[in-house]
């Protein structure tokens, strides 16, 4: 332990703790711009400077370990002036587009400028003439707004292992771009949106599709329906002052009807259907050798894109099941349309997702048009929905709670935990156990695969046979799991795993690239807790959802039937890492 003094307050913290983190223990806030809790310090902005008694130079609190006996001053007139000057220099090559910027009122640079009372431009404005990049159709780069903090590069390279972004050139000409100065759509980018989730300004932003939705809602010839993903319900409240992790499912149903949607569904129902298909697929491979093991889950489109680009040798291990929102989309334009007597060509399906890569997924392959039409017409992120709520002038906090349309809206606890890392595996194991034994698990929680550890493992005994599973989240953690499988196959050894879940974003969908800004592990844990609490108050097995049973009885027949294969399954193919 190290003892020191910060602004007159005694602190005692573990050796290696930074001054920034030590200050938090005595409620001293040191301003930062480049530092994010998920990432190691880059010390690039210089906002967090502090003074140490007896030293001639100022230190950057984000990257300086506190030392025994230090007396630190975090705030005096000179420090404040230096911080203000640094901000003014940053603003001198930053456009004054706050009113039209997607991060207006939610920008870390804007907030600091307001806190430091910057009211005039003391330095000449010099803006770099770098064009915007909208080539992915999901994530947009606006380089003029970049402050070179490096967060996007760090998360893309180190946490996601994608390496789509890097620093180019030097000095005043330094900028963020895909290596080789190509477009983002030509790069290895998997559209996960973690770059946009970690950017402090409007330099990286999701493609805004809200106007498409407003237009459809105004069109009397369209029958607008909507679905909400599990992770959205425990994050949307952050935009309206609710405590982290508050589950607002009922209010969301009410809100979506207020906006004008005629059918309100829940992606958790689609998750229950996914469990039925995927668990059946696993059981057939595990018991009947109807395909290679391990089976790998495919709910996450960024993971699918990453696998097709970097791990195409594992395609045979991928479940062919579509993601839950795609399953619900095709069912809305077939099963629902049939039961309600609707023309499927007039149904306009909107998915509210925690994810930016879902915008890419809806046109990924021809199977995404299995209904005869585009199964999902538009994907909105949680952030886009929060903007629509405010635009509509709806008092969200005081809305009553309502129910979904039950036919594609009722869900089990297994379906809702899809939003947290480990949730897909946990839900699938509950049903796989039933399919093998004919009995339900007495202990339905698999706590070994919950939480934020990068790679989680557990073993399940099913009828005396050991089933080994692994869960990885954050794409940089996937290599470890896949290499263990490759080595076992190459050496003719026993497989380390029979079933693997992968989610691209740290924490799973609760930490998705389209969720409210400012995500930290604390928020990920709180959001996941909200989902697990919902699980505890519901039917806990997908195979016991009465509306799922009805779907198979009336329409699909049984899991992996010819009709379910046509509507609910897809295929994968090796894709080039760089597109030319």
C-alpha positions in Angstrom: 0.0 0.0 0.0 1.1 3.6 -0.7 0.3 6.6 1.4 0.0 10.1 0.0 -1.9 13.4 0.3 -4.2 14.8 -2.4 -5.5 18.3 -1.9 -4.9 17.9 1.8 -6.7 14.6 2.1 -4.8 11.5 3.1 -5.1 8.5 0.8 -3.9 4.9 1.1 -4.1 2.9 -2.1 -2.4 -0.2 -3.6 1.0 0.3 -5.2 0.7 1.1 -8.9 -2.6 3.1 -8.6 -2.6 6.2 -10.7 -3.0 9.6 -9.3 -6.3 9.9 -11.2 -7.7 6.8 -9.6 -6.3 7.6 -6.2 -8.0 11.0 -6.3 -11.4 9.3 -6.8 -11.1 7.6 -3.4 -11.3 11.0 -1.7 -14.0 12.4 -4.0 -11.5 14.6 -6.0 -12.5 14.7 -9.7 -9.6 15.4 -12.1 -10.9 16.3 -15.5 -9.9 14.0 -18.4 -10.6 13.8 -22.1 -8.5 11.0 -23.6 -8.8 8.6 -20.7 -11.6 5.9 -20.7 -12.0 3.4 -17.9 -12.0 0.5 -20.4 -8.6 1.5 -21.8 -5.0 2.0 -20.7 -4.0 5.7 -20.5 -2.6 7.4 -23.6 -1.8 10.7 -21.9 -2.5 12.4 -25.1 -4.7 15.3 -24.1 -2.9 16.9 -21.1 -6.1 17.9 -19.4 -5.5 15.9 -16.3 -2.2 17.6 -15.2 -1.5 18.0 -11.5 1.3 19.4 -9.4 3.5 17.5 -6.9 5.0 19.4 -4.1 8.8 19.7 -4.6 8.7 18.9 -8.3 9.3 21.5 -11.0 7.0 20.0 -13.7 3.4 19.1 -13.8 2.4 15.4 -14.2 -0.4 13.7 -16.1 -2.6 12.1 -13.5 -4.0 9.4 -15.8 -0.7 7.6 -16.3 1.4 8.5 -13.3 1.5 6.0 -10.4 1.1 7.6 -7.0 4.2 7.3 -4.9 4.7 7.0 -1.1 4.8 10.4 0.5 3.6 12.4 -2.5 1.7 15.7 -1.8 -0.4 16.3 -4.8 -2.3 19.5 -5.8 -5.0 18.9 -8.4 -6.4 22.4 -8.6 -4.9 25.9 -8.4 -5.1 29.0 -10.6 -2.1 27.9 -12.8 -3.4 24.4 -13.3 -6.8 25.7 -14.3 -5.3 28.1 -16.7 -3.1 25.4 -18.3 -6.2 23.1 -18.7 -8.2 26.0 -20.2 -5.4 26.7 -22.7 -5.1 23.0 -23.7 -8.9 23.0 -24.3 -8.6 26.2 -26.4 -5.9 24.7 -28.5 -8.0 21.5 -29.1 -10.9 23.7 -30.1 -8.8 25.7 -32.5 -8.8 22.8 -34.9 -12.3 21.5 -34.1 -15.3 22.7 -36.1 -18.1 24.8 -34.4 -20.9 22.4 -35.4 -22.3 21.6 -32.0 -25.9 22.3 -33.0 -25.8 19.9 -35.9 -23.5 17.3 -34.4 -24.9 13.9 -33.3 -23.1 14.3 -30.0 -24.7 17.7 -29.1 -25.3 17.8 -25.4 -23.6 14.4 -25.0 -20.0 15.3 -25.9 -17.1 15.2 -23.5 -15.3 18.1 -25.2 -18.4 20.2 -25.2 -18.9 19.5 -21.5 -15.4 20.4 -20.6 -15.5 23.6 -22.6 -18.7 24.6 -20.7 -17.2 23.7 -17.3 -14.1 25.8 -18.0 -16.2 28.8 -19.2 -14.7 29.0 -22.7 -16.6 31.9 -24.4 -14.2 33.1 -27.1 -11.7 31.7 -29.6 -8.2 33.0 -28.7 -6.4 31.0 -31.3 -6.7 31.0 -35.1 -9.1 28.3 -36.3 -7.3 25.8 -38.5 -9.5 22.9 -39.8 -8.1 19.9 -41.7 -9.8 19.2 -45.0 -10.5 15.5 -44.5 -13.7 14.1 -46.1 -16.3 12.1 -44.0 -16.3 8.4 -44.5 -19.8 6.8 -44.7 -18.7 3.7 -46.6 -19.8 1.0 -44.1 -23.5 2.1 -44.0 -23.4 1.5 -40.3 -20.7 3.7 -38.7 -19.6 7.1 -40.0 -16.2 8.8 -39.6 -16.2 12.6 -39.3 -12.4 13.2 -39.1 -12.6 17.0 -38.6 -14.1 16.3 -35.2 -11.4 14.0 -34.1 -9.2 15.2 -31.2 -6.6 12.4 -31.6 -7.3 10.9 -28.2 -6.6 7.4 -29.6 -9.5 5.7 -27.8 -11.0 4.3 -31.0 -7.6 2.9 -32.1 -7.0 1.3 -28.7 -10.4 -0.4 -28.6 -10.3 -1.5 -32.2 -6.8 -3.0 -32.0 -6.4 -4.3 -28.4 -10.0 -5.1 -27.2 -11.5 -6.1 -30.5 -8.4 -7.4 -32.4 -9.8 -6.0 -35.6 -7.2 -3.4 -36.5 -9.5 -1.4 -38.8 -8.3 1.9 -37.4 -4.8 3.4 -36.9 -2.9 6.7 -36.7 -1.6 8.0 -40.0 1.0 10.6 -40.7 2.8 12.7 -38.0 2.7 16.0 -36.2 0.0 18.4 -37.2 -1.1 16.1 -40.0 -1.8 13.1 -37.7 -5.2 11.6 -38.2 -7.2 8.5 -37.6 -7.9 6.3 -40.6 -7.9 2.7 -41.7 -4.3 1.5 -42.5 -3.3 2.2 -46.0 -5.7 5.3 -46.0 -8.5 3.2 -47.5 -12.2 3.6 -46.7 -13.6 2.0 -43.6 -15.9 -0.1 -45.7 -12.8 -1.6 -47.4 -11.0 -2.3 -44.2 -11.3 -5.2 -41.7 -14.0 -3.3 -39.8 -16.7 -5.6 -38.4 -19.1 -2.7 -37.6 -19.2 -3.5 -33.9 -19.4 0.2 -33.1 -17.0 0.0 -30.1 -15.1 2.9 -31.7 -18.2 5.1 -31.6 -19.1 4.0 -28.1 -15.6 5.1 -26.8 -15.2 8.2 -28.9 -15.5 11.4 -26.7 -16.8 13.6 -29.6 -18.8 13.2 -32.7 -15.9 12.0 -34.8 -17.3 8.4 -35.0 -21.1 8.0 -35.1 -23.7 5.5 -36.0 -25.6 6.0 -39.3 -28.8 7.8 -38.3 -31.9 6.0 -39.7 -34.5 7.7 -37.6 -35.9 9.7 -40.5 -36.7 6.4 -42.4 -38.8 5.3 -39.4 -40.6 8.7 -39.0 -41.4 8.5 -42.7 -42.8 5.0 -42.5 -44.9 5.9 -39.4 -46.4 8.8 -41.5 -47.1 6.5 -44.4 -50.8 5.3 -44.2 -50.0 2.5 -46.6 -47.4 0.9 -44.3 -48.2 -1.3 -41.3 -45.4 -0.5 -38.9 -44.3 -3.1 -36.4 -41.3 -3.0 -34.0 -39.3 -5.2 -31.7 -37.0 -4.4 -28.8 -33.8 -6.3 -27.9 -33.2 -7.5 -24.4 -30.3 -5.1 -23.7 -32.3 -2.0 -24.8 -34.7 -2.2 -21.8 -32.0 -2.0 -19.2 -30.1 0.9 -20.9 -32.7 3.3 -22.4 -33.4 4.7 -18.9 -29.9 6.2 -18.7 -31.0 8.9 -21.2 -33.9 9.8 -18.8 -32.2 9.9 -15.4 -33.0 6.3 -14.3 -30.5 4.4 -12.2 -28.2 2.1 -14.2 -29.8 -1.2 -15.1 -33.4 -0.2 -14.5 -35.6 -2.5 -16.5 -38.2 -0.4 -18.4 -39.8 -3.1 -20.6 -43.4 -2.1 -19.9 -42.8 1.6 -20.5 -41.1 0.8 -23.8 -44.1 -1.2 -25.0 -46.3 1.8 -24.1 -43.9 4.3 -25.8 -43.7 2.3 -29.1 -47.5 2.3 -29.4 -47.5 6.1 -28.7 -45.0 6.5 -31.5 -47.5 4.9 -33.8 -46.4 1.2 -34.2 -49.3 -1.1 -34.8 -47.5 -4.3 -33.7 -45.2 -4.3 -30.6 -43.0 -7.4 -30.3 -40.0 -8.5 -28.2 -36.7 -9.8 -29.6 -36.6 -12.0 -26.5 -39.4 -14.1 -28.2 -37.0 -14.4 -31.2 -34.3 -15.5 -28.7 -36.6 -18.3 -27.4 -37.0 -19.5 -31.0 -33.3 -19.2 -31.5 -32.8 -21.4 -28.5 -35.2 -24.0 -29.9 -33.3 -24.2 -33.2 -29.8 -23.9 -31.9 -30.2 -26.2 -28.9 -31.7 -28.8 -31.3 -28.8 -28.4 -33.6 -26.4 -28.9 -30.8 -28.1 -32.0 -29.5 -28.1 -33.5 -33.0 -24.4 -32.9 -33.3 -23.6 -34.0 -29.8 -25.8 -37.2 -29.8 -26.0 -38.1 -33.4 -22.8 -36.8 -34.9 -24.8 -34.7 -37.3 -22.1 -32.2 -37.7 -18.7 -31.2 -36.2 -18.2 -30.1 -32.7 -17.8 -27.7 -31.1 -21.0 -25.8 -32.1 -20.4 -22.0 -32.1 -23.3 -19.5 -31.6 -24.1 -17.0 -34.3 -26.3 -14.4 -32.6 -23.7 -11.6 -33.0 -23.3 -10.2 -36.6 -19.9 -8.6 -35.8 -18.6 -12.0 -34.6 -20.0 -13.6 -37.7 -18.3 -10.9 -39.9 -15.0 -11.4 -37.9 -15.2 -15.2 -38.3 -15.8 -15.0 -42.0 -12.8 -12.6 -42.4 -10.3 -14.0 -39.9 -11.4 -17.5 -39.0 -13.0 -19.0 -42.1 -11.6 -22.4 -41.2 -14.2 -22.5 -38.4 -17.3 -22.0 -40.6 -18.3 -25.7 -40.3 -18.6 -25.2 -36.6 -21.0 -22.3 -36.8 -24.7 -22.7 -36.0 -26.8 -22.0 -39.0 -29.4 -20.3 -36.8 -30.1 -16.7 -37.6 -29.9 -14.1 -34.9 -33.1 -13.6 -32.8 -34.2 -10.3 -34.4 -33.8 -11.8 -37.9 -35.9 -14.7 -36.9 -38.6 -12.5 -35.5 -38.5 -10.3 -38.6 -39.2 -13.1 -41.0 -41.9 -14.5 -38.7 -43.6 -11.1 -38.6 -43.8 -11.1 -42.4 -45.0 -14.7 -42.6 -46.6 -16.2 -39.5 -47.9 -12.9 -38.0 -49.1 -11.6 -41.4 -50.9 -14.9 -42.0 -52.7 -14.9 -38.6 -53.6 -11.2 -38.8 -54.6 -11.3 -42.5 -52.0 -8.7 -43.5 -50.3 -8.1 -46.8 -46.6 -8.8 -45.9 -45.4 -6.3 -48.5 -47.0 -3.5 -46.4 -45.4 -4.6 -43.1 -42.5 -2.3 -42.1 -40.4 -4.0 -39.4 -38.2 -1.9 -37.2 -35.6 -3.5 -34.8 -34.5 -1.5 -31.8 -31.0 -2.9 -31.0 -28.1 -2.2 -28.7 -25.9 -2.8 -31.7 -24.6 -1.0 -34.8 -23.7 -4.1 -36.8 -27.3 -5.1 -36.9 -27.7 -2.4 -39.5 -25.3 -4.4 -41.7 -26.8 -7.8 -40.8 -30.2 -7.1 -42.3 -28.8 -7.2 -45.9 -25.9 -9.6 -45.2 -27.1 -12.6 -47.3 -30.1 -13.6 -49.4 -31.6 -15.5 -46.4 -32.3 -12.1 -44.8 -35.1 -11.8 -47.4 -36.6 -15.2 -46.6 -40.1 -13.8 -46.3 -40.0 -12.7 -49.9 -39.2 -9.2 -48.7 -36.5 -7.6 -46.6 -37.3 -9.2 -43.3 -36.0 -6.2 -41.2 -36.5 -2.9 -42.9 -34.6 -0.6 -40.5 -32.4 -1.1 -37.4 -32.2 1.7 -34.8 -29.8 1.7 -31.9 -30.7 2.5 -28.3 -29.2 6.0 -28.8 -31.4 6.6 -31.9 -34.6 5.5 -30.0 -33.8 7.9 -27.1 -33.5 10.7 -29.7 -36.9 9.8 -31.2 -38.5 9.8 -27.8 -37.3 13.3 -27.2 -38.3 14.5 -30.7 -41.8 13.1 -30.1 -42.3 15.1 -26.9 -43.3 12.1 -25.0 -43.0 12.2 -21.2 -41.2 8.8 -21.0 -40.7 8.8 -17.3 -44.5 9.0 -16.6 -45.7 6.5 -19.2 -47.8 3.6 -17.9 -46.6 0.1 -18.4 -48.2 -2.1 -21.1 -47.9 -5.6 -22.5 -46.5 -6.6 -25.9 -48.5 -8.2 -28.7 -48.4 -11.7 -27.2 -48.1 -13.6 -30.5 -44.5 -12.5 -31.0 -43.9 -10.7 -27.8 -44.2 -13.1 -24.8 -40.8 -14.4 -23.8 -39.1 -16.6 -21.2 -36.3 -15.7 -18.8 -34.0 -17.6 -21.0 -34.8 -15.3 -23.9 -34.1 -12.1 -22.0 -30.7 -13.1 -20.7 -29.4 -13.2 -24.3 -28.4 -9.6 -23.7 -25.6 -10.4 -21.3 -22.4 -12.3 -22.0 -23.0 -16.0 -21.2 -26.7 -15.6 -21.5 -27.0 -17.3 -24.9 -25.1 -20.3 -23.6 -27.1 -20.5 -20.4 -30.4 -20.3 -22.3 -29.3 -23.0 -24.8 -28.1 -25.4 -22.1 -31.4 -25.2 -20.3 -33.2 -26.5 -23.4 -30.4 -28.8 -24.6 -30.6 -30.6 -21.2 -34.3 -31.0 -21.6 -34.0 -32.3 -25.2 -31.5 -34.9 -24.1 -33.1 -36.0 -20.8 -36.8 -35.1 -21.1 -36.4 -33.3 -17.8 -35.8 -29.7 -16.8 -32.7 -28.6 -15.0 -33.3 -28.1 -11.3 -30.5 -25.6 -11.1 -31.0 -23.3 -14.1 -28.3 -20.7 -13.3 -24.8 -21.3 -14.7 -22.9 -18.7 -12.7 -19.5 -19.9 -13.9 -20.3 -18.3 -17.3 -21.7 -15.1 -15.9 -19.6 -12.0 -15.3 -17.0 -10.0 -17.2 -14.1 -12.4 -17.3 -12.9 -12.5 -20.9 -13.1 -16.3 -21.3 -15.4 -18.3 -19.1 -15.7 -22.1 -19.0 -17.9 -24.6 -17.3 -18.8 -28.3 -17.4 -22.3 -29.7 -17.4 -23.2 -33.3 -16.7 -26.1 -34.5 -18.9 -27.1 -38.1 -18.4 -23.7 -38.9 -17.1 -21.9 -37.3 -20.1 -19.7 -34.3 -19.7 -20.5 -31.3 -21.8 -17.7 -28.7 -21.9 -18.6 -25.1 -22.8 -16.8 -21.8 -23.2 -17.9 -18.2 -23.4 -15.8 -15.4 -24.9 -16.7 -11.7 -25.2 -14.6 -8.9 -26.7 -13.2 -10.2 -30.0 -9.6 -10.2 -28.7 -10.5 -13.1 -26.4 -11.8 -15.3 -29.2 -8.3 -16.3 -30.4 -7.5 -18.2 -27.2 -10.6 -20.3 -27.4 -10.4 -21.1 -31.1 -6.7 -22.0 -30.9 -7.4 -24.5 -28.2 -9.9 -26.2 -30.6 -7.5 -26.1 -33.5 -4.7 -27.6 -31.5 -6.9 -30.4 -30.2 -8.1 -31.2 -33.7 -4.6 -31.1 -35.2 -3.3 -33.4 -32.5 -6.2 -35.8 -32.5 -6.9 -35.0 -28.9 -10.2 -34.7 -27.0 -12.0 -31.5 -27.8 -11.7 -28.9 -25.1 -15.2 -27.6 -25.7 -18.5 -28.9 -27.2 -20.3 -25.6 -27.3 -18.9 -22.1 -27.6 -20.6 -18.7 -27.3 -19.0 -15.5 -28.7 -20.2 -11.9 -28.4 -18.1 -9.2 -30.1 -18.7 -6.5 -27.5 -17.3 -6.5 -24.0 -20.1 -7.6 -21.6 -22.2 -8.8 -24.5 -25.1 -6.8 -25.9 -25.5 -4.8 -22.7 -22.2 -3.2 -23.7 -23.1 -2.9 -27.4 -21.8 -0.3 -29.8 -25.2 1.4 -30.0 -25.9 1.7 -26.3 -25.9 5.0 -24.3 -22.4 6.6 -24.1 -20.2 6.4 -21.1 -20.2 2.6 -20.7 -18.0 1.1 -18.1 -17.7 -2.3 -16.4 -19.9 -0.9 -13.6 -22.6 -0.1 -16.1 -22.3 -3.5 -17.9 -22.7 -5.3 -14.5 -25.8 -3.2 -13.6 -27.4 -3.7 -17.0 -26.8 -7.4 -16.9 -28.2 -7.6 -13.4 -31.5 -6.0 -14.7 -31.8 -8.8 -17.2 -31.1 -11.6 -14.7 -33.7 -10.2 -12.4 -36.2 -10.4 -15.2 -35.2 -14.0 -15.8 -36.0 -14.9 -12.2 -39.6 -13.7 -12.5 -40.6 -15.6 -15.7 -40.9 -19.0 -17.2 -37.2 -19.9 -17.3 -37.1 -22.3 -20.3 -37.5 -21.3 -23.9 -39.2 -24.7 -24.6 -42.0 -23.8 -22.1 -42.9 -20.5 -23.7 -46.6 -21.2 -24.7 -46.4 -18.9 -27.7 -43.3 -20.6 -29.0 -45.1 -23.9 -28.7 -48.0 -22.5 -30.6 -45.7 -21.2 -33.3 -44.3 -24.7 -33.9 -47.7 -26.4 -33.7 -49.4 -24.0 -36.1 -46.6 -23.0 -38.5 -43.1 -24.4 -38.3 -43.8 -28.0 -37.4 -40.7 -28.7 -35.3 -37.1 -27.3 -34.8 -34.9 -27.8 -37.9 -38.0 -28.7 -40.0 -37.8 -27.9 -43.7 -39.8 -24.7 -43.1 -37.7 -23.6 -40.2 -34.6 -24.2 -42.2 -35.9 -22.0 -45.0 -37.0 -19.2 -42.8 -34.8 -19.3 -39.7 -31.4 -20.4 -40.9 -28.5 -18.9 -43.0 -25.1 -19.8 -44.4 -21.6 -18.4 -44.1 -18.7 -17.9 -46.5 -15.1 -16.8 -46.3 -14.8 -13.1 -47.0 -11.7 -11.0 -47.8 -10.3 -8.9 -45.0 -9.8 -6.0 -47.3 -12.4 -5.1 -50.0 -11.2 -3.6 -53.2 
